[in-house]
């Protein structure tokens, strides 16, 4: 087997990493699982890179591999736990491929939007997304109820989403 | 409760969804494209949030205070050594890093992260049983899976330790891999330094305890404790193949010399020059063929946008042609540095690519083999899976130029006045006289007469008459200029290639001999040396001559369109497309009778004469080829 070119692989992989991450989170609903799967998928992609047909989009191929890994992961989960069906996982892979182009601008806008939020909300987001604490753990740490933390997070996420969508729409319309 | 899909997505992504929520979301994902999109985009924001927040968290040191204490950090690292036990007791440890590290792009340390050691060593712990110390300046990517841990060493040196009986561990790089099941070893990526630049990449491995398996395209080897090795360079792979062929001693010696490390090192440098030339040719050809097709499509909407805003209506045909021409000329100037850079970058990359060098060396060795050994050599090369990446490099050069043209946003500054929408570039600035009202009148009258003499049916007359109207001539002249310029450039280029092969050897030989005679240095060069000097000088001359080719094509094409016959012949082409075969025959006969032949040979000859004169005047530049102080030949066998 020829040794695949690491630099070419890295170039392709880094270009689709955000799409893969988003797909994995949408298919599993859990940030830690999505991260764990992303690590495994990067390894599988690297191992199989010599089978990748450069005439086809790398993203399409990578999402195909990711879809298989998500399905394997789903099978390994304990019975009785409610997770998305294989049909939904497939449909999300297609959606990821279809909407991938919408990500770039939005992810850039997200940085700007995060700068405009207040310190306490920012701290909450950091506990959730950077420290990866569960809502119950955040509630305990902040001395608040789980429902209150959940509500604040939902509002913060909606606010950020609206901010990002607004910036994306303005950019698309050529406004400032 | 009135649940919206948005509520479901929020709960699902925050880990608060009940089984019924997941079932409902599943149903929506399968049936509603908007929900799929919303879930995907919301997931993208959530997963990216970690990275954005991570950057600020690092800056604000969100971690507990004890983490910052050097003593406790060391203690934490020691605890990680014992983490193998944790695998059996519970959860599989996630990758961790400590020391002077930075995660490229921010975010936590995880599989896929690229770790850079900055200002000191960085330590990475994997699966509780592998520990990697990355020396300052190095970088690695965490790959692998549970119990099959792996890092990809991008740059620098790493010392690795893996405990036995827990899982496998491998260090990979683009030139090979080191696999172990329990040992200590060091791996270093080495960039071989040539006189000027990077010429190769090796992976050096030293085993401290235990044994490792080192593998790559060249095969594999086992190293024991105390042993050191580096992944073999391409010449070593070929030497092994040649040794197995059972060649006569004289042939073997010849090939051994060819594959000596010193010769191969020099060859890499020379091959870089040869590869650059090929890459430049491909890039330039791509530019010449793609630009004329791509620019009109890019320019039209921009012009339209400016003029519609001003309610100025479309520009005149002649002005459209001028705009296209100006943009094309400008794009060519902008793109030239890109072409040179593409050739430089890819040639440097190619000269450092062991696969490419192995493949080129294999061709050179093959040419020196006795005929009865060629089949065995080919089979051995195929078995060693030495690829030929040269076509990929050439394809990349073409692709880069195409991408650049695709991304190129035509600049209309000083071509169109943004306040009035009027064309402001003059024919003199374009370097070609497109406006010639007297000639327009003559050509229109001549062609109208010819068409009138054909007794064409009225319907056909109605179709073709506007094509030869006076107000259409200017635009056609511009189209004729562009088309002719391409033809003249190709003809001049062909002449350059032929003329250089014919005239350069004598010029170069004369100059080299003069240098060596002046220095009284060893007489004239040998035939081999001279051949190498010729090749190197030709490569240099081609680059110097490139602007002259453009000038020759520009001026001959500008002269050609002053000729009524050339423009009339170009218009005749548009007319023919509207006629039946019988009508075309009659039209051609009438054109011949009126001496509208559209003969371009005089202008081809003009462009070629300029090239001939340039070749005659060219004084070969031997800098870097022959040392003017010693007369020594500085180049050797060039592919």
Interface residues (C-beta under 8 A of the other chain):
Chain A: X1 X2 X3 X5 X6 X7 X10 X17 X18 X19 X21 X22 X23 X24 X25 X26 X29 X30 X31 X34 X35 X36 X38 X39 X40 X42 X43 X46 X82 X83 X84 X85 X87 X88 X91 X92 X94 X95 X96 X98 X99 X102 X103 X106 X107 X110 X111 X114 X122 X125 X126 X128 X129 X130 X131 X132 X134 X135 X150 X153 X154 X157 X158 X160 X161 X164
Chain B: X6 X7 X10 X12 X13 X14 X15 X16 X17 X18 X19 X22 X23 X25 X26 X29 X30 X33 X36 X37 X39 X40 X41 X42 X43 X44 X45 X46 X47 X48 X49 X50 X52 X53 X54 X56 X57 X62 X94 X95 X108 X110 X111 X112 X141 X142 X143 X144 X145 X148 X150 X152 X154 X172 X173 X174 X175 X176 X177 X216 X217 X355 X385 X387
